[in-house]
Amino acid sequence: LPMRTYSQGMSARLRFSIAASKKHDILIIDEALAVGDRQFRMKAEEKIRQMRQEAGTVFLVSHNMKSIEDTCNRVIWLEKGELLMDGEPKAVCDAFIAAMDKGDTE
């Protein structure tokens, strides 16, 4: 079947599976966990943790704080190309949420 016939979630699962099936020194995952059901997200998060151990470097771009805290060992908060914070996942996620709640970020 042509990919254009796949749902957004199915396309995301397929792209993630293809990327995850190969060995990488560095892997960039951009919002891959934003679509898909809970079961897919849980499997994908586990695979990301495994790839992080094997590859050493996985960049996960996400707005899902739980996924970030569950899969990352370091978080970098960038806004408009500027580094705002770099550190432990919980600390950076908490600071980001606090800034969002105060309206200090876009």
WOGIJO-V509032 format. One record per pair of residues at least 24 apart in sequence whose C-alpha atoms are under 8 Angstrom apart, sorted by the first residue. I is the first residue (numbers start at 1). J is the second residue. D is the distance in Angstrom with one decimal. If there is no record, write none. Layout:
# WOGIJO-V509032
<<I & J & D> <I & J & D>>
This chain:
# WOGIJO-V509032
<<8 & 35 & 7.1> <9 & 35 & 5.3> <9 & 36 & 4.6> <9 & 37 & 7.9> <10 & 36 & 7.4> <12 & 36 & 7.4> <13 & 40 & 7.6> <16 & 44 & 8.0> <20 & 47 & 7.5> <20 & 51 & 7.7> <23 & 55 & 7.2> <24 & 55 & 5.7> <25 & 55 & 4.8> <25 & 56 & 6.8> <25 & 57 & 6.6> <26 & 55 & 6.3> <26 & 56 & 7.2> <26 & 57 & 5.0> <26 & 58 & 5.8> <26 & 59 & 7.7> <27 & 55 & 7.8> <27 & 57 & 6.5> <27 & 58 & 4.7> <27 & 59 & 6.1> <28 & 58 & 5.8> <28 & 59 & 4.6> <28 & 60 & 6.1> <28 & 61 & 7.7> <29 & 58 & 7.4> <29 & 59 & 6.0> <29 & 60 & 4.8> <29 & 61 & 6.1> <30 & 59 & 7.9> <30 & 60 & 6.0> <30 & 61 & 4.6> <30 & 62 & 6.6> <31 & 60 & 7.4> <31 & 61 & 5.5> <31 & 62 & 5.0> <31 & 63 & 7.7> <32 & 62 & 8.0> <33 & 62 & 7.6> <33 & 67 & 8.0> <34 & 62 & 7.5> <34 & 64 & 7.6> <45 & 70 & 7.5> <45 & 71 & 6.0> <46 & 71 & 7.6> <65 & 93 & 6.1> <69 & 93 & 7.5> <79 & 105 & 8.0>>
